[in-house]
Amino acid sequence: MRRLLAPLGLILPFALTAGAATPASAEDCTGPCIAYALDYEAFGNFMNSGDGWYSDIYPSLETEVSLQTGEGLALNADVIVEPMTDPVPGENRAFGDIGAYFKTLNVSYETDDYSVLLGQFEPNFGRAWDVAPGLYGSFLAEDYELTDRLGAEASYFFNAGGFHNQATASVFTLDRSFLSGSLGTSRDLNNLNDGGAGNTNGLSSVALTLTGCQGTDPDTCYDEGTLGYQVGVLFQREGQGDYGNETGVVGSLNKTFKTGEEQDVKLLGEIVYFNNFEGSDSDVLYATASAAYDISDYTLSVTGTQRAGLNHQDDDETFVDASAVYNLGDAVSIAGEAWSVGVSYDYDHAPDETTNSIALQVKAELEGNAQLK
């Protein structure tokens, strides 16, 4: 399921827009400044697992803030506010179990040719968990999102074959510091005794990826590019009590077709294989495919992810999201933010349970920067 640090993290961007800030992209931050990006959502999710309908109403608030020198060096923080637990089947919940935590907190340095990063981050491995369209299109792919990692990452940028390419190497371990906890509703700190892939002393895990895009940089390829790819490998050393080391391989493609004035179709496909997934004796295969049709202010999308247990059928799961989103833009804006509303139907089938759900979403997005004098 989708996941109040100090009020500063939530209030700062609005305070900036009310003062010296001019809404802009982070790339426009050319001198010492604070760049920010907000992604604030409210969901109403109505589910049925076979014993009647129940609801979960909750916020999902993400605040990214970057203190930049203007010469490539930056201190970056990403704060999430969301429920810390999954809803209990059959029980209604409204704004319950809400907590706040750092998704990332790191120092980075970037030039036109390379970037380096040190601290808490999400290693670059896989894209479906991040960009799959729909209200819950990334739900099952989030199984292999590498959250709560501490370490270092380096990327090299180069142009070849008509693509803007990025080669990335990450070394890391599971974060067991105070950053793995939360405020508000508490989530347990990670502990070495818990085991799990990558939960070891030292930087014993490695991810290597090559990502490329035609038309724009790899990190915005799905939204703005015409053709993109990623290939990569992952190794995470086994933790205490685990069955073995986890290894993974990923491959993905995305393609955008222009179909008319203010119309395009975005396709995405990703396949990921894991041996000893999460340190267990399970070998699993994830396959995600999506199609999104953008027409004027509307986005219609279908995303499906299949998880196949190659040696345990209990690992099988199928998730399908069909969503429709209406983008209001800044028509009802207060501080330059862009609004949208959406609805989805979701189908989640596992060997022991099938859940059908209907979800409603209201979303506000805002980005900009404030120069520091």
C-alpha beads as a LAMMPS data file, in Angstrom:
LAMMPS data file: protein, C-alpha beads

373 atoms
371 bonds

1 atom types
1 bond types

-500.0 500.0 xlo xhi
-500.0 500.0 ylo yhi
-500.0 500.0 zlo zhi

Masses

1 110.0

Atoms # bond

1 1 1 0.000 0.000 0.000
2 1 1 1.135 3.590 -0.570
3 1 1 3.059 5.153 2.224
4 1 1 3.970 14.784 9.219
5 1 1 7.596 15.042 9.405
6 1 1 8.204 18.413 11.083
7 1 1 5.759 20.937 9.670
8 1 1 8.671 22.689 7.995
9 1 1 8.830 20.043 5.286
10 1 1 5.189 20.642 4.387
11 1 1 4.962 24.416 4.838
12 1 1 8.290 25.531 3.341
13 1 1 7.324 25.388 -0.352
14 1 1 4.125 27.384 0.230
15 1 1 6.049 29.939 2.256
16 1 1 8.497 30.296 -0.598
17 1 1 5.781 30.838 -3.202
18 1 1 4.250 33.514 -1.024
19 1 1 7.612 35.295 -0.817
20 1 1 10.502 35.607 -3.198
21 1 1 9.942 32.439 -5.209
22 1 1 8.943 32.327 -8.831
23 1 1 7.434 28.984 -9.942
24 1 1 10.057 27.243 -12.061
25 1 1 11.701 23.946 -12.645
26 1 1 14.620 22.845 -10.495
27 1 1 16.840 23.189 -13.568
28 1 1 16.295 26.990 -13.494
29 1 1 18.047 27.192 -10.131
30 1 1 21.264 28.832 -11.353
31 1 1 22.630 30.281 -8.093
32 1 1 22.438 29.503 -4.395
33 1 1 18.762 28.637 -3.974
34 1 1 16.181 26.249 -2.623
35 1 1 14.442 24.180 -5.287
36 1 1 11.278 22.326 -4.363
37 1 1 8.702 19.958 -5.807
38 1 1 5.399 18.969 -4.180
39 1 1 3.206 16.021 -5.028
40 1 1 0.193 16.100 -2.695
41 1 1 -2.621 13.572 -3.117
42 1 1 -5.782 12.497 -1.281
43 1 1 -7.259 9.067 -1.987
44 1 1 -10.586 7.424 -1.342
45 1 1 -10.190 3.692 -1.955
46 1 1 -13.229 1.377 -1.785
47 1 1 -12.343 -2.322 -1.725
48 1 1 -14.054 -5.699 -1.704
49 1 1 -12.123 -8.878 -0.873
50 1 1 -15.187 -11.126 -0.968
51 1 1 -16.842 -10.195 2.325
52 1 1 -18.355 -6.819 1.439
53 1 1 -17.040 -3.353 0.716
54 1 1 -14.765 -1.363 3.021
55 1 1 -12.940 1.951 2.556
56 1 1 -9.584 3.593 3.137
57 1 1 -9.354 7.388 2.926
58 1 1 -5.845 8.786 3.284
59 1 1 -3.297 11.374 2.136
60 1 1 -0.070 10.759 0.264
61 1 1 2.096 13.869 0.532
62 1 1 5.579 14.109 -0.923
63 1 1 7.795 17.168 -0.410
64 1 1 11.162 17.328 -2.170
65 1 1 13.526 20.127 -1.180
66 1 1 17.040 20.716 -2.547
67 1 1 19.433 23.310 -1.118
68 1 1 21.689 24.084 -4.092
69 1 1 24.906 26.085 -4.344
70 1 1 24.410 26.775 -8.050
71 1 1 27.716 25.041 -8.848
72 1 1 26.516 21.451 -8.820
73 1 1 26.595 20.743 -5.072
74 1 1 23.255 20.130 -3.326
75 1 1 21.697 18.851 -0.104
76 1 1 18.541 16.916 -0.979
77 1 1 15.615 15.756 1.164
78 1 1 12.410 13.941 0.241
79 1 1 9.745 13.677 2.972
80 1 1 6.706 11.383 2.695
81 1 1 3.454 11.561 4.701
82 1 1 1.156 8.541 4.337
83 1 1 -0.306 5.547 6.231
84 1 1 2.335 3.381 7.886
85 1 1 0.228 0.193 7.680
86 1 1 -2.020 -1.494 5.140
87 1 1 -5.774 -1.326 5.774
88 1 1 -7.343 -4.311 7.529
89 1 1 -9.703 -6.136 5.109
90 1 1 -13.300 -5.495 6.063
91 1 1 -12.540 -2.488 8.288
92 1 1 -13.095 1.131 7.251
93 1 1 -10.257 3.591 7.878
94 1 1 -10.213 7.372 7.454
95 1 1 -6.903 9.253 7.837
96 1 1 -5.654 6.590 10.222
97 1 1 -2.120 5.358 10.971
98 1 1 -0.534 8.416 9.314
99 1 1 3.195 8.904 9.739
100 1 1 6.058 10.804 8.137
101 1 1 9.525 9.673 7.145
102 1 1 12.505 10.532 4.972
103 1 1 12.376 8.773 1.634
104 1 1 15.797 10.216 0.787
105 1 1 18.340 12.475 2.511
106 1 1 21.658 12.903 0.730
107 1 1 24.378 15.147 -0.640
108 1 1 24.995 15.215 -4.395
109 1 1 27.335 16.819 -6.915
110 1 1 26.518 16.974 -10.621
111 1 1 28.213 18.258 -13.772
112 1 1 27.301 17.883 -17.443
113 1 1 29.324 14.661 -17.576
114 1 1 28.757 12.896 -14.262
115 1 1 27.071 12.941 -10.863
116 1 1 27.863 11.463 -7.457
117 1 1 25.622 11.021 -4.428
118 1 1 26.176 10.023 -0.795
119 1 1 23.600 9.270 1.900
120 1 1 20.114 7.812 2.006
121 1 1 18.775 7.179 -1.514
122 1 1 16.918 4.809 -3.807
123 1 1 19.376 2.877 -6.005
124 1 1 18.680 3.059 -9.724
125 1 1 17.154 -0.331 -10.595
126 1 1 13.871 -0.669 -12.494
127 1 1 11.465 2.008 -13.695
128 1 1 7.922 0.564 -13.550
129 1 1 7.700 1.127 -9.781
130 1 1 8.249 4.837 -10.470
131 1 1 6.617 5.728 -13.813
132 1 1 3.874 3.158 -14.530
133 1 1 0.704 5.194 -15.199
134 1 1 -2.552 5.079 -13.262
135 1 1 -3.630 5.801 -9.713
136 1 1 -2.169 2.456 -8.582
137 1 1 -0.347 1.368 -11.727
138 1 1 2.960 0.906 -9.878
139 1 1 1.448 -1.031 -6.951
140 1 1 2.896 -4.497 -7.567
141 1 1 6.136 -3.304 -9.176
142 1 1 6.845 -1.428 -5.927
143 1 1 7.755 -4.855 -4.494
144 1 1 11.259 -4.386 -5.921
145 1 1 11.670 -0.652 -5.289
146 1 1 14.912 -0.302 -3.308
147 1 1 13.839 1.899 -0.411
148 1 1 15.668 2.702 2.838
149 1 1 19.176 2.292 1.428
150 1 1 22.342 4.006 2.629
151 1 1 25.416 4.250 0.448
152 1 1 26.797 5.945 -2.639
153 1 1 25.899 6.237 -6.300
154 1 1 27.784 7.516 -9.331
155 1 1 26.475 8.162 -12.849
156 1 1 28.216 8.972 -16.136
157 1 1 26.281 10.755 -18.914
158 1 1 27.111 10.307 -22.589
159 1 1 25.474 10.472 -26.008
160 1 1 25.662 7.446 -28.291
161 1 1 23.422 5.755 -30.836
162 1 1 21.017 8.685 -30.875
163 1 1 20.328 8.295 -27.144
164 1 1 21.120 10.360 -24.080
165 1 1 22.638 7.623 -21.926
166 1 1 23.323 7.266 -18.214
167 1 1 25.537 4.531 -16.758
168 1 1 24.990 4.192 -13.008
169 1 1 26.723 2.212 -10.271
170 1 1 25.291 2.033 -6.736
171 1 1 26.794 0.466 -3.603
172 1 1 24.643 0.315 -0.505
173 1 1 23.233 -1.437 2.535
174 1 1 19.845 -1.366 4.252
175 1 1 19.384 1.807 6.299
176 1 1 19.242 0.894 9.998
177 1 1 19.668 4.478 11.260
178 1 1 16.985 6.730 12.765
179 1 1 16.034 7.620 9.181
180 1 1 14.330 4.222 8.822
181 1 1 11.813 5.226 11.510
182 1 1 8.924 7.693 11.302
183 1 1 7.090 10.420 13.188
184 1 1 3.399 10.246 13.988
185 1 1 2.388 6.628 13.601
186 1 1 5.626 4.762 14.171
187 1 1 7.210 2.219 11.905
188 1 1 9.870 -0.042 13.410
189 1 1 13.503 0.768 12.804
190 1 1 15.299 -1.712 10.570
191 1 1 17.415 -4.149 12.584
192 1 1 20.325 -6.342 11.541
193 1 1 18.658 -9.323 13.236
194 1 1 15.639 -9.001 10.939
195 1 1 17.587 -10.403 8.004
196 1 1 16.530 -9.702 4.448
197 1 1 18.459 -9.005 1.263
198 1 1 21.024 -6.242 1.695
199 1 1 20.585 -6.056 5.493
200 1 1 24.257 -6.525 6.346
201 1 1 27.181 -4.724 7.909
202 1 1 29.060 -2.733 5.309
203 1 1 28.219 -1.805 1.723
204 1 1 27.657 -5.320 0.430
205 1 1 25.007 -4.673 -2.248
206 1 1 25.545 -3.413 -5.802
207 1 1 23.292 -2.247 -8.644
208 1 1 24.561 -1.499 -12.156
209 1 1 22.257 0.030 -14.774
210 1 1 22.428 1.559 -18.229
211 1 1 19.511 3.858 -19.077
212 1 1 18.963 5.762 -22.304
213 1 1 16.453 8.058 -23.943
214 1 1 15.783 9.738 -27.268
215 1 1 14.642 13.331 -26.996
216 1 1 15.402 14.099 -23.351
217 1 1 17.341 13.010 -20.283
218 1 1 16.760 9.462 -18.979
219 1 1 15.156 10.593 -15.709
220 1 1 12.237 12.238 -17.569
221 1 1 12.089 9.805 -20.472
222 1 1 8.651 8.312 -19.871
223 1 1 6.941 11.703 -19.657
224 1 1 8.920 13.657 -22.246
225 1 1 10.987 11.278 -24.387
226 1 1 10.167 9.385 -27.557
227 1 1 12.016 6.112 -26.915
228 1 1 13.804 4.852 -23.823
229 1 1 15.373 1.765 -22.318
230 1 1 17.001 0.394 -19.192
231 1 1 19.054 -2.733 -18.565
232 1 1 20.602 -3.585 -15.223
233 1 1 21.790 -6.133 -12.708
234 1 1 21.452 -6.269 -8.940
235 1 1 23.261 -8.130 -6.159
236 1 1 22.204 -7.989 -2.504
237 1 1 24.045 -10.064 0.079
238 1 1 21.920 -12.283 2.278
239 1 1 21.061 -11.106 5.779
240 1 1 20.965 -13.108 8.991
241 1 1 18.916 -16.280 8.631
242 1 1 18.344 -15.811 4.894
243 1 1 18.346 -18.595 2.354
244 1 1 20.904 -16.992 0.032
245 1 1 22.143 -13.917 -1.799
246 1 1 19.640 -12.110 -4.010
247 1 1 20.486 -11.458 -7.664
248 1 1 18.296 -9.624 -10.141
249 1 1 18.182 -8.633 -13.807
250 1 1 15.963 -5.893 -15.301
251 1 1 15.088 -4.819 -18.826
252 1 1 12.571 -2.186 -19.882
253 1 1 11.437 -0.163 -22.888
254 1 1 9.153 2.822 -23.297
255 1 1 7.886 4.391 -26.510
256 1 1 5.695 7.415 -27.201
257 1 1 3.657 7.736 -30.405
258 1 1 2.287 11.126 -31.444
259 1 1 -1.263 10.500 -32.700
260 1 1 -2.537 14.040 -33.231
261 1 1 -2.729 17.563 -31.880
262 1 1 -2.352 17.277 -28.083
263 1 1 -2.637 13.494 -28.409
264 1 1 -0.125 10.729 -27.830
265 1 1 0.119 7.131 -26.705
266 1 1 2.762 6.090 -24.170
267 1 1 3.771 2.422 -23.954
268 1 1 5.929 0.846 -21.255
269 1 1 7.164 -2.700 -20.744
270 1 1 9.452 -4.062 -18.034
271 1 1 10.622 -7.545 -17.051
272 1 1 12.579 -8.275 -13.871
273 1 1 13.911 -11.644 -12.688
274 1 1 15.088 -12.370 -9.152
275 1 1 16.904 -15.361 -7.740
276 1 1 16.433 -15.737 -3.957
277 1 1 14.062 -12.762 -3.906
278 1 1 14.462 -10.762 -0.681
279 1 1 16.896 -13.435 0.570
280 1 1 14.294 -16.212 0.486
281 1 1 14.295 -19.447 -1.529
282 1 1 11.829 -17.900 -4.017
283 1 1 12.748 -17.212 -7.624
284 1 1 10.266 -14.739 -9.114
285 1 1 9.586 -12.999 -12.404
286 1 1 7.799 -9.638 -12.662
287 1 1 6.334 -8.505 -15.985
288 1 1 4.697 -5.089 -16.352
289 1 1 2.998 -3.624 -19.418
290 1 1 1.117 -0.349 -19.696
291 1 1 -0.544 1.910 -22.233
292 1 1 -1.566 5.519 -21.575
293 1 1 -3.534 7.693 -23.985
294 1 1 -3.134 11.449 -23.476
295 1 1 -5.769 13.508 -25.237
296 1 1 -5.969 17.189 -24.399
297 1 1 -6.583 17.402 -20.630
298 1 1 -7.372 13.698 -20.171
299 1 1 -5.191 10.653 -19.562
300 1 1 -6.651 7.159 -19.935
301 1 1 -4.393 4.262 -18.938
302 1 1 -4.234 0.533 -18.324
303 1 1 -1.346 -1.091 -16.436
304 1 1 -0.930 -4.756 -15.634
305 1 1 1.766 -6.497 -13.593
306 1 1 2.162 -10.255 -13.263
307 1 1 4.371 -11.760 -10.550
308 1 1 5.152 -15.399 -11.255
309 1 1 6.662 -17.622 -8.606
310 1 1 9.027 -19.880 -10.538
311 1 1 9.390 -22.403 -7.715
312 1 1 6.500 -21.446 -5.370
313 1 1 3.037 -20.899 -6.808
314 1 1 2.076 -19.064 -3.612
315 1 1 4.191 -16.168 -4.932
316 1 1 1.899 -15.687 -7.950
317 1 1 -0.034 -12.424 -8.115
318 1 1 -1.773 -10.415 -10.827
319 1 1 -2.589 -6.719 -10.539
320 1 1 -4.435 -4.590 -13.119
321 1 1 -5.162 -0.861 -12.893
322 1 1 -7.476 1.017 -15.275
323 1 1 -7.481 4.766 -14.643
324 1 1 -8.917 7.984 -16.029
325 1 1 -7.433 11.345 -14.995
326 1 1 -8.644 14.854 -15.793
327 1 1 -5.927 17.522 -15.607
328 1 1 -7.284 20.892 -14.504
329 1 1 -3.865 22.531 -14.738
330 1 1 -3.665 25.811 -12.822
331 1 1 -7.286 26.795 -13.513
332 1 1 -8.093 26.629 -9.774
333 1 1 -4.561 27.377 -8.591
334 1 1 -3.774 29.197 -5.335
335 1 1 0.042 29.375 -5.562
336 1 1 0.753 28.169 -9.089
337 1 1 0.040 24.508 -8.398
338 1 1 -1.512 22.219 -11.019
339 1 1 -4.555 20.130 -10.046
340 1 1 -5.974 16.872 -11.337
341 1 1 -8.741 14.447 -10.394
342 1 1 -8.801 10.758 -11.178
343 1 1 -10.708 7.516 -10.831
344 1 1 -9.520 3.922 -11.165
345 1 1 -10.685 0.336 -11.093
346 1 1 -8.151 -2.148 -9.705
347 1 1 -8.046 -5.931 -9.683
348 1 1 -5.639 -7.791 -7.398
349 1 1 -5.574 -11.591 -7.547
350 1 1 -3.353 -13.783 -5.358
351 1 1 -3.755 -17.511 -4.572
352 1 1 -5.445 -16.816 -1.219
353 1 1 -7.419 -13.641 -1.997
354 1 1 -8.919 -11.549 -4.775
355 1 1 -9.654 -7.858 -4.216
356 1 1 -11.614 -5.525 -6.454
357 1 1 -11.409 -1.805 -5.732
358 1 1 -12.563 1.570 -6.975
359 1 1 -10.436 4.600 -6.096
360 1 1 -10.842 8.364 -6.315
361 1 1 -7.926 10.791 -6.261
362 1 1 -7.421 14.536 -5.961
363 1 1 -3.877 15.696 -6.670
364 1 1 -1.922 18.970 -6.539
365 1 1 1.597 19.428 -7.944
366 1 1 3.896 22.402 -7.568
367 1 1 7.547 23.043 -8.292
368 1 1 9.771 26.083 -8.260
369 1 1 12.744 27.675 -6.557
370 1 1 13.694 30.618 -4.389
371 1 1 17.034 32.330 -4.826
372 1 1 19.126 32.787 -1.684
373 1 1 20.756 36.198 -1.330

Bonds

1 1 1 2
2 1 2 3
3 1 4 5
4 1 5 6
5 1 6 7
6 1 7 8
7 1 8 9
8 1 9 10
9 1 10 11
10 1 11 12
11 1 12 13
12 1 13 14
13 1 14 15
14 1 15 16
15 1 16 17
16 1 17 18
17 1 18 19
18 1 19 20
19 1 20 21
20 1 21 22
21 1 22 23
22 1 23 24
23 1 24 25
24 1 25 26
25 1 26 27
26 1 27 28
27 1 28 29
28 1 29 30
29 1 30 31
30 1 31 32
31 1 32 33
32 1 33 34
33 1 34 35
34 1 35 36
35 1 36 37
36 1 37 38
37 1 38 39
38 1 39 40
39 1 40 41
40 1 41 42
41 1 42 43
42 1 43 44
43 1 44 45
44 1 45 46
45 1 46 47
46 1 47 48
47 1 48 49
48 1 49 50
49 1 50 51
50 1 51 52
51 1 52 53
52 1 53 54
53 1 54 55
54 1 55 56
55 1 56 57
56 1 57 58
57 1 58 59
58 1 59 60
59 1 60 61
60 1 61 62
61 1 62 63
62 1 63 64
63 1 64 65
64 1 65 66
65 1 66 67
66 1 67 68
67 1 68 69
68 1 69 70
69 1 70 71
70 1 71 72
71 1 72 73
72 1 73 74
73 1 74 75
74 1 75 76
75 1 76 77
76 1 77 78
77 1 78 79
78 1 79 80
79 1 80 81
80 1 81 82
81 1 82 83
82 1 83 84
83 1 84 85
84 1 85 86
85 1 86 87
86 1 87 88
87 1 88 89
88 1 89 90
89 1 90 91
90 1 91 92
91 1 92 93
92 1 93 94
93 1 94 95
94 1 95 96
95 1 96 97
96 1 97 98
97 1 98 99
98 1 99 100
99 1 100 101
100 1 101 102
101 1 102 103
102 1 103 104
103 1 104 105
104 1 105 106
105 1 106 107
106 1 107 108
107 1 108 109
108 1 109 110
109 1 110 111
110 1 111 112
111 1 112 113
112 1 113 114
113 1 114 115
114 1 115 116
115 1 116 117
116 1 117 118
117 1 118 119
118 1 119 120
119 1 120 121
120 1 121 122
121 1 122 123
122 1 123 124
123 1 124 125
124 1 125 126
125 1 126 127
126 1 127 128
127 1 128 129
128 1 129 130
129 1 130 131
130 1 131 132
131 1 132 133
132 1 133 134
133 1 134 135
134 1 135 136
135 1 136 137
136 1 137 138
137 1 138 139
138 1 139 140
139 1 140 141
140 1 141 142
141 1 142 143
142 1 143 144
143 1 144 145
144 1 145 146
145 1 146 147
146 1 147 148
147 1 148 149
148 1 149 150
149 1 150 151
150 1 151 152
151 1 152 153
152 1 153 154
153 1 154 155
154 1 155 156
155 1 156 157
156 1 157 158
157 1 158 159
158 1 159 160
159 1 160 161
160 1 161 162
161 1 162 163
162 1 163 164
163 1 164 165
164 1 165 166
165 1 166 167
166 1 167 168
167 1 168 169
168 1 169 170
169 1 170 171
170 1 171 172
171 1 172 173
172 1 173 174
173 1 174 175
174 1 175 176
175 1 176 177
176 1 177 178
177 1 178 179
178 1 179 180
179 1 180 181
180 1 181 182
181 1 182 183
182 1 183 184
183 1 184 185
184 1 185 186
185 1 186 187
186 1 187 188
187 1 188 189
188 1 189 190
189 1 190 191
190 1 191 192
191 1 192 193
192 1 193 194
193 1 194 195
194 1 195 196
195 1 196 197
196 1 197 198
197 1 198 199
198 1 199 200
199 1 200 201
200 1 201 202
201 1 202 203
202 1 203 204
203 1 204 205
204 1 205 206
205 1 206 207
206 1 207 208
207 1 208 209
208 1 209 210
209 1 210 211
210 1 211 212
211 1 212 213
212 1 213 214
213 1 214 215
214 1 215 216
215 1 216 217
216 1 217 218
217 1 218 219
218 1 219 220
219 1 220 221
220 1 221 222
221 1 222 223
222 1 223 224
223 1 224 225
224 1 225 226
225 1 226 227
226 1 227 228
227 1 228 229
228 1 229 230
229 1 230 231
230 1 231 232
231 1 232 233
232 1 233 234
233 1 234 235
234 1 235 236
235 1 236 237
236 1 237 238
237 1 238 239
238 1 239 240
239 1 240 241
240 1 241 242
241 1 242 243
242 1 243 244
243 1 244 245
244 1 245 246
245 1 246 247
246 1 247 248
247 1 248 249
248 1 249 250
249 1 250 251
250 1 251 252
251 1 252 253
252 1 253 254
253 1 254 255
254 1 255 256
255 1 256 257
256 1 257 258
257 1 258 259
258 1 259 260
259 1 260 261
260 1 261 262
261 1 262 263
262 1 263 264
263 1 264 265
264 1 265 266
265 1 266 267
266 1 267 268
267 1 268 269
268 1 269 270
269 1 270 271
270 1 271 272
271 1 272 273
272 1 273 274
273 1 274 275
274 1 275 276
275 1 276 277
276 1 277 278
277 1 278 279
278 1 279 280
279 1 280 281
280 1 281 282
281 1 282 283
282 1 283 284
283 1 284 285
284 1 285 286
285 1 286 287
286 1 287 288
287 1 288 289
288 1 289 290
289 1 290 291
290 1 291 292
291 1 292 293
292 1 293 294
293 1 294 295
294 1 295 296
295 1 296 297
296 1 297 298
297 1 298 299
298 1 299 300
299 1 300 301
300 1 301 302
301 1 302 303
302 1 303 304
303 1 304 305
304 1 305 306
305 1 306 307
306 1 307 308
307 1 308 309
308 1 309 310
309 1 310 311
310 1 311 312
311 1 312 313
312 1 313 314
313 1 314 315
314 1 315 316
315 1 316 317
316 1 317 318
317 1 318 319
318 1 319 320
319 1 320 321
320 1 321 322
321 1 322 323
322 1 323 324
323 1 324 325
324 1 325 326
325 1 326 327
326 1 327 328
327 1 328 329
328 1 329 330
329 1 330 331
330 1 331 332
331 1 332 333
332 1 333 334
333 1 334 335
334 1 335 336
335 1 336 337
336 1 337 338
337 1 338 339
338 1 339 340
339 1 340 341
340 1 341 342
341 1 342 343
342 1 343 344
343 1 344 345
344 1 345 346
345 1 346 347
346 1 347 348
347 1 348 349
348 1 349 350
349 1 350 351
350 1 351 352
351 1 352 353
352 1 353 354
353 1 354 355
354 1 355 356
355 1 356 357
356 1 357 358
357 1 358 359
358 1 359 360
359 1 360 361
360 1 361 362
361 1 362 363
362 1 363 364
363 1 364 365
364 1 365 366
365 1 366 367
366 1 367 368
367 1 368 369
368 1 369 370
369 1 370 371
370 1 371 372
371 1 372 373
